[in-house]
Amino acid sequence: MVSTKKRCQSHSTPVSRLPTAETGTIFAKGVEMVFQSGKQQYQVLQGIDWNIKSGNIELLMGPSGSGKTTLLSILAGLLTPTAGQVYLLGEEITRMSRGKLERFRRDNIGFIFQGFNLFPALTAAENVEVVLNIKGIRGKKARYQAQALLEQVGLGLHRNHKPCDLSGGQKQRVAIARALAGNPQIIMADEPTAALDSQSGHNVIELLYYLAKEQSCTVLMVTHDPRIMDVADQVTHLEDGRLTCH
């Protein structure tokens, strides 16, 4: 079991200035999100201020419908907030052009999805190679790196297996290997254990903890699974669109 020295049930670092050398890898100021449905407006996020330190593993928890996935999508640059600013690695992504933002995400962020999102017709190694190819790594170098990443997650002997031949835990390990392709500085995961049984889920999270710390990544995971709280450096709660303390 991974032990941690510091944890709180809910944490939000107040933000009153623009990013400096002391600011974390992920920095949000005044983030709000309003969705329009017909004539109705729904405010999903309200005044989110958040500073996630470099190298931390942070869990974002909260009830269904609280806005967790929306906030994660905004922090990842997949959604544009109605108001507020988001900085990743000291760069404001909320004002980037679409092309620059796509390149920034490609170069700096690894994603892990609840449903694995593997290509069913490709082998484990090929699923990892696809991401490496997108990042400009091809041929023998891509094959070598894909094999090395699969070995890191304990799937070196499964490189030629397709997703249909892998268990849920093994599929998620392939997804982790793919997320680590190209050595991203940030890893974002949306319910990474939701499709797994208890033991597989905990094994995957401890593996992600180990790999992230070895590669000095900052990891942000959306989850409602309390069984993985003990692997986090920090646990933050989102309720009714706000980061709250209990």
C-alpha positions, -999 to +999 in steps of 0.1 A: +000+000+000+012+035-008+013+058+022+011+095+020+022+122+044-005+148+036-041+145+027-073+164+034-109+155+025-113+187+005-087+212-006-086+243-027-056+266-027-068+302-029-057+319-060-052+357-060-025+362-086-013+351-120+011+322-123+046+326-109+075+303-103+057+291-071+025+282-088+017+246-095+015+227-128-023+232-130-036+266-120-072+278-124-086+312-115-123+322-114-134+293-137-172+292-144-192+271-168-228+277-179-247+254-202-277+265-222-306+241-228-334+258-246-343+289-226-328+275-195-292+282-182-275+258-159-244+269-140-223+238-136-191+255-122-189+286-100-158+306-093-133+277-093-098+287-079-074+258-078-036+253-077-023+218-081+014+214-072+039+199-096+045+162-090+013+157-070-013+130-074-047+147-068-081+131-067-112+151-076-142+136-059-179+145-056-214+132-063-227+124-098-237+156-116-214+178-094-194+189-125-162+168-120-159+157-156-167+192-169-140+207-147-115+180-158-124+188-195-118+225-189-085+219-172-074+196-201-084+222-227-112+201-241-138+226-231-136+264-230-150+279-197-177+305-198-154+326-176-120+323-159-085+313-168-066+281-168-028+278-169-009+245-175+028+245-170+027+283-167+009+288-201-026+301-203-045+276-224-078+295-223-065+320-248-046+296-271-056+292-307-071+258-315-040+246-333-016+257-306-038+241-279-039+208-298-001+208-300+002+217-264-021+188-253-003+164-276+031+173-262+023+177-225-009+158-214-016+120-212-052+110-210-067+079-193-104+072-199-130+052-180-138+030-210-101+025-220-107+039-255-084+013-271-086+005-308-101-030-309-084-040-342-049-031-329-026-050-306-015-036-272+018-024-288+001-008-317-023+011-295+007+026-278+025+032-311-005+052-324+001+079-297+039+078-303+033+083-341+011+114-333+039+128-313+063+123-342+080+091-330+078+064-357+093+032-370+118+012-349+120+039-323+082+038-317+082+000-315+110+000-290+094+027-268+060+010-270+076-023-258+094-005-230+062+012-218+043-021-219+071-037-199+068-009-173+032-017-167+038-054-166+024-063-201+056-070-220+045-105-228+011-092-241+023-068-267+007-087-295-026-093-278-057-074-289-081-058-264-106-086-268-079-110-254-071-088-223-088-085-190-102-052-178-072-045-156-048-054-185-067-030-209-064-002-183-026-010-181-024-006-219-042+027-215-017+038-188+012+029-211-004+049-239-009+079-216+028+078-206+039+077-242+062+106-250+068+114-213+039+139-207+043+163-177+006+160-169-017+129-167-055+134-165-077+104-158-116+102-158-129+075-135-099+052-143-112+024-120-149+025-128-148-005-151-126-026-129-131-048-099-117-037-066-084-055-067-077-046-104-086-010-097-063-006-068-035-024-086-039+000-116-039+031-093-008+020-074+009+013-107-001+048-119+012+063-087+046+046-090+050+054-127+039+090-122+063+096-093+092+079-113+086+102-142+077+133-121+043+137-136+014+157-121-016+135-120-053+146-117-079+119-114-117+123-113-132+095-092-160+086-068-141+055-056-131+060-020-110+029-020-082+047-039-080+078-017-049+064+001-027+068-030-033+105-034-012+134-022-043+155-020-081+149-022-104+177-033-142+176-033-165+193-058-201+199-047-227+220-064-201+234-088-178+246-061-147+233-044-157+230-008-141+222+025-157+199+051 
